[in-house]
Amino acid sequence: MVIKNAAIVETRRGALVMTIPKAFIEQKKLHEGSKVNLMLEGDHITITAPTKKKRYSIEALMAEMTDGLPKVDGCDEMQATGLEVN
């Protein structure tokens, strides 16, 4: 979605404030107090809403492993070479 909108810069409580278009707020599910990323490049300002990283639980990851834990053939017979020797 491309939103082109002339924004008005106003002074509120001693700070300059720019209004964000309602369509962007609704699309990105923003609210008062939301943090956004600003990128300033020359005379351009780009505003992006941070994306949430998907969080995985160990239970969910293990549930996806239908054949149990992966194992390399001959792993048990390999010589210890790293920190596991201590």
C-alpha positions in Angstrom: 0.0 0.0 0.0 1.3 3.4 -0.9 0.1 6.3 1.0 1.0 9.8 -0.1 -0.3 12.5 2.2 0.7 16.0 2.9 1.5 16.1 6.6 1.3 19.2 8.8 4.0 19.9 11.3 2.6 21.4 14.5 4.0 22.5 17.9 2.6 20.7 20.9 4.0 21.1 24.4 7.1 22.7 22.9 7.9 19.8 20.5 7.3 19.6 16.7 4.8 16.9 15.9 3.8 15.4 12.6 0.6 13.6 12.1 0.7 10.0 10.7 -2.1 9.1 8.3 -4.9 7.0 9.9 -4.6 4.3 7.2 -1.0 3.6 8.2 -1.9 3.5 11.9 -4.7 1.0 11.2 -2.7 -1.1 8.9 0.3 -1.4 11.3 -2.0 -1.6 14.4 -0.3 1.3 16.1 -1.5 3.2 19.1 -0.5 6.1 21.3 2.9 5.2 22.7 3.9 2.9 19.8 7.5 3.1 18.7 8.3 3.5 15.0 11.5 3.6 13.1 12.6 6.8 11.3 15.1 6.8 8.5 16.4 10.2 7.4 18.1 10.3 4.1 18.7 13.7 2.4 15.3 15.4 2.4 13.4 12.1 2.8 11.9 10.7 6.0 10.8 7.1 5.9 8.6 5.8 8.8 8.3 2.1 9.4 6.6 0.1 12.1 8.9 -2.5 13.7 7.9 -6.1 12.9 7.6 -8.5 15.7 9.9 -11.5 15.5 8.2 -14.8 15.8 9.0 -16.4 19.2 9.4 -20.2 19.3 9.0 -22.4 22.3 11.1 -25.6 22.7 7.8 -27.5 22.9 6.6 -26.2 19.5 10.0 -26.9 17.9 10.2 -30.4 19.3 6.6 -31.1 18.1 7.8 -30.5 14.6 10.4 -33.2 14.8 8.4 -36.2 13.9 11.4 -38.6 13.8 12.8 -37.5 17.2 16.2 -35.8 17.6 18.4 -35.7 14.5 21.5 -37.9 14.8 24.6 -38.3 12.6 25.6 -41.9 11.9 28.7 -42.8 13.8 28.5 -39.7 16.1 28.8 -41.8 19.3 32.1 -43.3 18.0 33.7 -40.0 17.1 36.6 -38.7 19.2 35.9 -35.7 21.4 37.6 -32.6 20.0 36.0 -29.5 21.5 35.2 -28.2 25.0 33.3 -31.5 25.8 36.7 -33.1 26.6 37.0 -31.1 29.8 
